[in-house]
Amino acid sequence: MIQHLSVEKPASEEAALAGPSVESKSSTNRVGRRVLVVGVLVVVALAGALVAATLPRLQHKKELEAAAAQSANAPPIVAVAIARRAPATSELNLPGNALAFREAALYARTTGYLKHWTADIGDRIPEGKIIAEISAPDVDDQLAQAQANLDLAKANLRVSEANLVLAKITLARDIAAGNSVSQQTVDQDRALVESTDAQVGSAKASIEVNQATVKQFLDLVAFQKIVAPFTGVITVRNVDPGALVTADNPSETRELFHIMQTNPLRVFVNVPQVNAMMIAPGQTAIVYQQDDPLRLFTGTVTRTANALDPNTRTLLTQVDVPNPKDALRPGMYLRVKFVAANAAPSVLVPGAAVVTRNDGPVVALLGDNNTVSNRKVKLGRDYGAEIEVLEGLQGGESVIVHPGDALKDGQKVEPTPLK
């Protein structure tokens, strides 16, 4: 008899063969519902963010469109300045060049060796003081010879004059003797008188020649002393004692000393053509150093060239400045300020307020009720930031800056002060 044996299967295998249980199905449903809810929330959040971002832009766009429409209909905003009267006096500030009032280069007129000098650079020398002395023994010897020749000529004159007196006496005696003296002897006496008289004239001329020679060497001896021609300061010294000094030789002659008179000081200024007519002799000018503008010196216009340089179109003007304490030095770069009265002060407006059109320059004025009124003007000098108006304005008018060509007469604008 065959017996059937039963084998027990594991519980897990039985569950697998039996299919999913009720509990696992419930868990799957819960996960699906959660995914669905999260998806819905994400969609809702994205939609809300889109709406939140779009609405402000739409609102801003509407505001911009409204502001643009309002701006298009509003009057244009313009900057306004006041046309002002020019001052009763005008100032002109120009660069100047300081020079000594007088200066001289001192050279030797006698060849020799420098014996000594008594002044060096920076020394103040009064007029007539001996600055240096040259030793020239040969010139002294030539002077002594010329003096001896002069003395000899004077002695010869005395001899000739004595011979002339004797000749005249002899002639007179022979004439008085009458027939006892032959005519030939009388004629010889007359000839002797005439020749002796000529010797006297020759002796006098010789004296004059020797006097001129003596004077020449006396001058050369005087030139051995270098003398200050005027009161001033020594600015150059080129020699030392013992140096050979050569005169009247351009290739070897050199300047010994240079002297300058610094009080007063001359300041030369080149005045532009546009300002040339405001400068006149006797006018006051203020002089100062550019790096020390608070220290002012008062000068006077002494002369002008009275003609403009055709190359630069400027008027050369000389201003003399008292300089007793040497506060200013020759060669300095200075500033010179001229002040002149304006006979008819003009009107000044900003340069940007003038518009040049085909029919001439025009200035836009701000009239009643903020309306525009274009007015033709006649211009004067251009100062850069401002320009001079000679005709068309009285001063005090409100002018529009940068008006352009778009502003028409009667157009309404909104003014704002020029900053």
KOLZAMI-762505 format. One line per 10 residues: number of its first residue (from 0); for each residue x, y, z of C-alpha. Coordinates in steps of 0.02 Angstrom, whole numbers. Example, Ala and Ser with C-alpha at 12.3 -4.5 7.8 and 13.67 -1.06 7.14 Angstrom:
# KOLZAMI-762505
0) 615:-225:390  684:-53:357 .
# end
This chain:
# KOLZAMI-762505
0) 0:0:0  73:164:-55  65:306:67  57:489:2  169:604:102  114:790:117  248:924:118  211:1089:205  248:1251:101  312:1410:183 .
10) 186:1543:227  269:1675:116  258:1565:-35  77:1536:1  45:1720:15  130:1750:-150  26:1617:-233  -130:1688:-157  -100:1865:-237  -90:2045:-158 .
20) -171:2070:5  -295:2203:52  -165:2297:156  -41:2322:10  -178:2389:-103  -225:2520:24  -43:2580:39  -28:2603:-149  -186:2707:-156  -122:2824:-21 .
30) 42:2857:-117  -53:2899:-277  -165:3021:-189  -13:3109:-114  71:3129:-283  -87:3201:-355  -104:3327:-214  78:3383:-231  56:3406:-418  -98:3510:-394 .
40) -10:3620:-266  139:3648:-382  25:3699:-523  -69:3817:-409  94:3894:-346  161:3922:-521  0:4001:-575  3:4117:-423  183:4167:-457  142:4204:-638 .
50) -3:4313:-589  100:4402:-455  238:4442:-580  125:4496:-721  7:4613:-629  141:4739:-567  216:4748:-742  48:4784:-816  16:4915:-683  188:4995:-712 .
60) 160:4996:-898  -6:5085:-875  78:5214:-762  217:5243:-890  93:5264:-1029  -6:5386:-925  153:5485:-879  209:5487:-1060  41:5552:-1116  46:5685:-980 .
70) 226:5733:-1025  183:5746:-1209  47:5869:-1168  148:5966:-1035  254:6121:-1079  442:6086:-1104  555:6120:-956  688:6252:-993  834:6323:-892  823:6510:-865 .
80) 958:6638:-822  951:6826:-793  1035:6943:-916  1148:7054:-810  1228:7222:-837  1417:7218:-854  1512:7306:-713  1554:7490:-730  1737:7440:-739  1815:7297:-833 .
90) 1969:7198:-785  2098:7126:-902  2225:7001:-834  2374:6962:-944  2547:6883:-927  2696:7001:-920  2884:6990:-931  2990:7088:-805  3147:7175:-868  3272:7294:-790 .
100) 3234:7478:-812  3410:7499:-882  3549:7375:-912  3721:7383:-989  3858:7263:-1039  4029:7333:-989  4177:7297:-1104  4359:7352:-1103  4416:7494:-1216  4599:7471:-1169 .
110) 4702:7315:-1195  4795:7258:-1039  4784:7149:-885  4648:7164:-755  4730:7239:-602  4583:7215:-481  4394:7228:-466  4292:7306:-327  4119:7231:-360  4051:7057:-384 .
120) 3881:6988:-434  3741:7048:-322  3833:7205:-266  3740:7370:-277  3846:7501:-361  3813:7690:-364  3834:7785:-525  4015:7833:-561  4096:7705:-445  4250:7615:-511 .
130) 4208:7431:-534  4376:7371:-599  4545:7436:-659  4654:7377:-804  4842:7389:-804  4912:7451:-972  5091:7519:-953  5114:7536:-1141  4968:7657:-1148  5046:7759:-1008 .
140) 5210:7766:-1105  5122:7822:-1263  5036:7958:-1163  5205:8019:-1097  5276:8022:-1274  5126:8118:-1339  5144:8243:-1197  5329:8268:-1239  5286:8297:-1422  5160:8426:-1368 .
150) 5290:8516:-1262  5411:8514:-1410  5279:8587:-1525  5246:8727:-1401  5433:8765:-1391  5445:8769:-1581  5301:8892:-1583  5393:9009:-1467  5549:8999:-1577  5448:9033:-1734 .
160) 5360:9179:-1653  5529:9254:-1600  5598:9233:-1776  5444:9317:-1846  5468:9467:-1732  5650:9481:-1784  5606:9467:-1969  5478:9606:-1954  5602:9720:-1864  5734:9689:-1998 .
170) 5611:9726:-2137  5555:9887:-2055  5738:9945:-2028  5786:9911:-2209  5635:10003:-2275  5675:10152:-2162  5856:10157:-2226  5793:10204:-2398  5917:10202:-2543  6059:10143:-2432 .
180) 5984:9968:-2436  5958:9882:-2601  5787:9830:-2660  5843:9649:-2664  5881:9654:-2479  5709:9726:-2442  5626:9589:-2545  5725:9456:-2452  5669:9531:-2287  5487:9524:-2342 .
190) 5505:9342:-2394  5586:9300:-2228  5440:9380:-2135  5315:9278:-2236  5408:9113:-2214  5431:9143:-2027  5246:9182:-2011  5209:9016:-2098  5322:8927:-1974  5221:9003:-1834 .
200) 5060:8935:-1911  5140:8764:-1935  5196:8763:-1753  5019:8804:-1696  4947:8663:-1803  5078:8544:-1733  5022:8591:-1558  4842:8552:-1601  4891:8383:-1673  4991:8338:-1519 .
210) 4852:8399:-1406  4732:8280:-1494  4856:8138:-1474  4875:8176:-1290  4686:8181:-1272  4672:8012:-1359  4793:7929:-1239  4714:8017:-1091  4549:7937:-1143  4633:7767:-1157 .
220) 4705:7790:-984  4533:7838:-920  4464:7680:-1001  4579:7580:-890  4448:7610:-755  4280:7520:-778  4150:7639:-707  3966:7608:-668  3862:7707:-794  3712:7714:-677 .
230) 3657:7652:-506  3619:7467:-514  3666:7290:-467  3804:7185:-544  3727:7030:-621  3877:6959:-718  4066:6956:-687  4172:6862:-812  4351:6909:-765  4474:6888:-622 .
240) 4631:6988:-579  4775:6949:-697  4664:6903:-844  4712:6975:-1013  4583:7100:-1073  4577:7135:-1260  4492:7288:-1333  4420:7320:-1505  4436:7140:-1563  4265:7060:-1592 .
250) 4335:6883:-1592  4424:6904:-1425  4328:7040:-1335  4213:6976:-1198  4093:7057:-1079  4177:7102:-915  4027:7150:-810  3839:7167:-832  3742:7294:-730  3553:7316:-711 .
260) 3446:7452:-636  3301:7363:-548  3209:7511:-472  3091:7545:-553  3059:7384:-648  2990:7377:-824  2854:7249:-860  2808:7219:-1042  2636:7154:-1086  2562:7104:-1255 .
270) 2381:7165:-1254  2264:7077:-1378  2183:7180:-1514  2010:7165:-1437  2073:7253:-1279  2203:7368:-1355  2094:7523:-1353  2067:7514:-1165  2254:7539:-1131  2325:7716:-1119 .
280) 2482:7794:-1043  2456:7851:-864  2335:7710:-826  2358:7611:-665  2401:7426:-673  2417:7295:-537  2565:7176:-546  2587:7015:-447  2669:6845:-454  2556:6702:-506 .
290) 2612:6596:-359  2588:6740:-236  2427:6827:-291  2398:6916:-125  2557:7021:-137  2510:7160:-257  2618:7298:-333  2548:7455:-411  2623:7511:-575  2587:7638:-710 .
300) 2572:7619:-897  2712:7732:-961  2704:7698:-1147  2637:7584:-1283  2702:7540:-1454  2550:7632:-1525  2541:7499:-1660  2493:7316:-1659  2614:7179:-1704  2547:7111:-1870 .
310) 2604:6935:-1825  2518:6922:-1655  2389:7064:-1667  2445:7126:-1496  2495:7296:-1427  2662:7302:-1337  2635:7396:-1173  2763:7449:-1042  2715:7459:-858  2839:7538:-736 .
320) 2831:7467:-559  2923:7544:-410  3038:7412:-338  3138:7490:-195  3154:7328:-95  3191:7213:-242  3031:7116:-212  3024:7087:-400  3171:7032:-506  3211:7054:-691 .
330) 3167:6900:-791  3015:6855:-685  2852:6795:-761  2716:6908:-689  2530:6938:-704  2469:7113:-746  2291:7168:-711  2220:7321:-799  2061:7406:-736  1969:7521:-855 .
340) 1803:7613:-842  1667:7562:-964  1587:7713:-1046  1428:7615:-1088  1416:7451:-991  1346:7311:-1097  1233:7164:-1053  1303:6991:-1021  1209:6829:-1052  1265:6646:-1046 .
350) 1349:6596:-1207  1228:6447:-1222  1080:6567:-1226  1126:6635:-1398  1064:6545:-1553  1137:6593:-1722  1011:6586:-1863  1012:6637:-2044  953:6812:-2001  1078:6835:-1859 .
360) 1098:6794:-1673  938:6772:-1570  904:6759:-1384  746:6671:-1320  664:6772:-1180  541:6709:-1050  389:6824:-1058  225:6839:-966  134:6676:-925  297:6582:-959 .
370) 287:6608:-1146  435:6617:-1265  485:6775:-1357  633:6767:-1479  730:6929:-1495  868:6977:-1615  1026:7046:-1533  1193:7121:-1581  1341:7033:-1500  1504:7103:-1436 .
380) 1651:7014:-1356  1643:6829:-1315  1709:6789:-1141  1680:6602:-1155  1550:6565:-1021  1465:6732:-1056  1444:6838:-1210  1420:7025:-1226  1257:7093:-1299  1274:7268:-1368 .
390) 1096:7293:-1432  930:7206:-1402  932:7186:-1212  926:7309:-1067  977:7192:-927  866:7099:-804  774:6996:-935  751:6809:-910  839:6718:-1051  819:6534:-1094 .
400) 980:6433:-1097  999:6302:-1235  836:6352:-1319  874:6262:-1482  769:6291:-1638  611:6205:-1574  548:6347:-1464  430:6463:-1556  362:6633:-1512  215:6620:-1393 .
410) 253:6440:-1344  222:6400:-1162  366:6326:-1061  403:6276:-884  555:6375:-820  683:6309:-697  831:6409:-630  998:6378:-713  1113:6278:-600 .
# end
